[in-house]
Amino acid sequence: MRSSPPRRARACRPRRRCSHGRRRAGGGTASAAVRASSSRRRRSGARCSAALRAPSSRRPSTVLHVTEVERAPVGEAERLLGPRCLRCLGPLVEDGAGLVCERCGARYERGPRPGTLAVGRPRSRFAQELDAEVVSALEPLLDELAPPACTEAAIARYAEEVGIEIGNPVWEGRFDVARALPQAAGVVLDLGCGFGTSTVALARSATHVLAIDPSPARVRLTAARLRAEGLHNATVAQADGLELPLGDGVCDLVAVVGVLEWLSLGASDPLLTQRKVLAEISRVLKPGGALLLGIENRYAAHYFGGFPEEHVELRFVSLLPRPLGNVYARLAGRGRVTTYTHSRRVLLRLLREAGLDPRLGLALPSYGQPQLVFDEADFGPAWDFYLRHVFHYSSPARRAVGALATHSPPAGAIVAPGFFALARNGEAPDPLPTVVTGTADCHGDMKTIDWSGREIHFRPRLAPERERAEPLVDGWNGRRWLSAPIRPSERRRREVHLLQAALPLLAGRSTRHADLDARLRSLQEGDRAVAQLAAGLRREIVEWHRAELAALEDDDATEVVEHGDFVTGNLVVGDDGALVALDASGGWALPGRDSVVLALDLFALRAGAKAPDVDVGLRALAQAVSAGDRAALLAADLLDEEIGLRHDVRRASRLALLAVVRHYGARGAALDGMRAFAERAAGGELLTLLEHLRDQPRAGRR
């Protein structure tokens, strides 16, 4: 579920999106569950940069007992393991060609993959050929992983190899908000499990997850991910979402994210269909249980600006009265619009009609790719935080929007891009927690903000019990602060200020001399990073890097306690201009990483890079040096402070190279522009740049 809308097939082979369907988005030709099983990806997500390869040559999966009952590990005794009865959560046992519940006697057919279930015959028939190709490649790939493995990282590596961008269907951070709810520790229904991302995320916290999807391909992929992750407290079933095959009062939490609108696809009365779905959800919830519903806002501000509605890909269609919207869609060849989204008022009314007590949260920039989720009662502080720490000022238009958005009234929630509704059965829900997402895969942290206590709480996704809290620092995220001003001259002034403020921070770090362990550890990290790079580089370039790093083995350097990720996005600039560095992760190491990475990141940002990009930063810094830019002079002072640029430029070049490759390795081999940077460095461009920087006058003596 949660997909971008499909396009109609063309005579030639079309360029595909990774979670695209093949049928018309708004018409009644496709059944509800086909569309409901489409990917979790929203229109704002990334698109494929190239068509997928042919299906994998690996043999189909033969892994048995994917979710079979096993003994609970220490500390997990409260979890219900193995496939469970959807009606009563009793254990299932083999019974001829199917499975039977030991407790209530309910019978189930075997699903599309061993260990999964099939319930009835979903009214839909899954017909997304691209999903079949994705699963045919990913399922055997996942079956080769030894649990516990991070499947998001494995899928991301595969996507990079074949030149595609799968996007948010595999981004676990999207479901941090669900895990932040207390009901997530109980029995959870994941309605429309899609690529399995939500099921995997929820299974890390839940007693048991019941994952349902009408697509056999996605049921197989979900089960394969659970096995690879080592998560056995889930039951995956191919079933229809319109009539839930669950018993009454089974669930503590039901997650329906990007699903409700697709369940009404093709219905003669979409509103009635959605009411029936919500009534079914209310039936399966325990007293006090909660529904988390993610859906677009029918009257989102960007629709007024002419952005196409995501489900039918027509501009302004959601803003029109339903009958007029149907006429418009038919004239455009889309058929009737049956993928209903709702305004704030109507959404709350639908939830109340289902017997639930709701309140609304907002998701920015969208519920499909949430960077910040918060209760609408917290609009004031959350909106300010979003503009200062999350919103990307990456173009003149976005800078203008950001400047105007600072004056947004609380009523701006009415035109928010999407909602996360929280509704409880028989009880008023607590306010939705403020959740900051964005960090990748299972190794990231879940982050929640306590506005009253002015703290931000961090919980590792893999070990949520290890919670820590840090003060919520007032000010701007350094990256946003640098790029927000509309006038270029003000952006340049801020670059100078940030580099000037960074100098004393770096100079104040602890140092010590001739720490052989720290030197050896730094060089080993560099060697491992070069080994990771080697597959994409020519042999002579790899050997050059190894020789440059080896030349530092006998270097009599002074080691420092480095920050470890001293980029603009980890700096906070206070309203008084003071600079604070966050998220330090380093220890004793050879010098260079902090100053080099900061300089390259700052100039990459100036050149328009949306994330740290060492190749773009190298080229932009070279241009700034040629122009005699004051920020470039300050960058030279920064590098001189840490790696002795003006004392020995050849040694400084090696330390700078080590700094970049270590940063690449520390980021899990995910640093934009790394291979191009490596080629330029081997070609002498890094040394040439540092020689030019060495020859510049000090910034204070210009």
Secondary structure, 3 states (H helix, E strand, C coil): CCCCCCCCCCCCCCCCCCCCCCCCCCCCCCCHHHHHCCCCCCCCCCCCCCCCCCCCCCCCCCCCCCCCCCCCCCCCCCCCCCCECCCCCCEEEEECCEEEECCCCCEEEECCCCCCEECCCCCCCCCCHHHHHHHHHHHHHHHCCCCCCCHHHHHHHHHHHHCCCCCHHHCHHHHHHHHCCHHHHCEEEEECCCCCHHHHHHHCCCCEEEEEECCHHHHHHHHHHHHHHCCCCEEEEECCCCCCCCCCCCEEEEEEECCHHHHCCCCCCHHHHHHHHHHHHHHHEEEEEEEEEEEEECCCHHHHCCCECCCCCCECHHHCCHHHHHHHHHHCCCCCCCCCCECHHHHHHHHHHCCCEEEEEEEECCCCCCCEEEEHHHHHHHHHHHHHHCCCCCCHHHHHHHHHHCCCCHHHHHHCCEEEEEEECCCCCCCCCEEECCCCCCCCEEEEEECCCCEEEEEECCCCCCCEEEECCCCEEHHHHHHCCCCHHHHHHHHHHHHHHHHHHHHCCCEEECCHHHHHHHHHHHHHHHHHHHHHCCHHHHHHHHHHHHCCCCCCCEEEECCCCCCHHHEEECCCCCEEECCCCCCEECCCHHHHHHHHHHHHHHCCCCCCEHHHHHHHHHHHHHCCCHHHHHHHHHHHHHHCCCCCHHHHHHHHHHHHHHHHHHCCCCCECHHHHHHHHHCCHHHHHHHHHHCCCCHHHC
